[in-house]
């Protein structure tokens, strides 16, 4: 019997692909994002869709409680929601830095806090945090974004060590470039064009489903097997 999986940022890209893969594998799901119409349009069985801004901790926690009342305790949380606002440090609006840290880092911490205690009490559960190759190495115009993703990588490994004794798994997936809506929110058309050119040099980015298959692989290992980290990039990405 498959248990409840919570996926944040399931309205597009990697989160949407993960939702489809996990649904196909028979998991009941809680899907979270702000664009509720995109979540409901997926039309997946055993699936609760909740319109939640993950920076709103109370709404995030309430959505989890609602799903648990329907499907039982959360067995797996996939902290995938994220924003990438590329910019030059000299000119970027500091509100963009704040937004990235709020969504990519603080909301991810909130998500873990919402599910970890019961997982520890049950001696099982899995948290999968979507970091990035930008959580391992730096790129031009990525200073604040890399800052958030280095933070996600550090937080994930730190929490993994803290809860390992309780039988809870914590995993970091670090994707390379993936073809999604992520770049759309960057305001500089010059930076966007440069990023698109860079993707062409590697013969195109990964597909969102490439990451979704890995997330399912991690979750479907026996509970005593924890894949601590996966770094997945297009073969030609440098
Ligand atoms: P998308 O832009 O396609 O998806 C981002 C998702 O996050 C959307 O579903 C969006 O939903 C959700 N989201 C953003 N802000 C919030 C918020 N405040 N509250 C709730 N949900 C939110 O990009 P990706 O699929 O590429 O990104 C998914 C993750 O993968 C991110 O963490 C990203 O940093 C990471 N990643 C992506 C890479 C890539 O090249 N694409 C590479 C490495 C990592 P909505 O707008 O409806 O709220």
Boltz pocket constraint, residues with backbone or C-beta under 6 A from the ligand:
constraints:
  - pocket:
      binder: B
      contacts: [[A, 8], [A, 9], [A, 10], [A, 11], [A, 12], [A, 13], [A, 14], [A, 15], [A, 32], [A, 33], [A, 34], [A, 35], [A, 36], [A, 38], [A, 52], [A, 53], [A, 54], [A, 55], [A, 79], [A, 80], [A, 81], [A, 82], [A, 83], [A, 84], [A, 103], [A, 130], [A, 131], [A, 132], [A, 133], [A, 134], [A, 174], [A, 175], [A, 176], [A, 177], [A, 178], [A, 179], [A, 180], [A, 181], [A, 182], [A, 183]]
      max_distance: 6.0
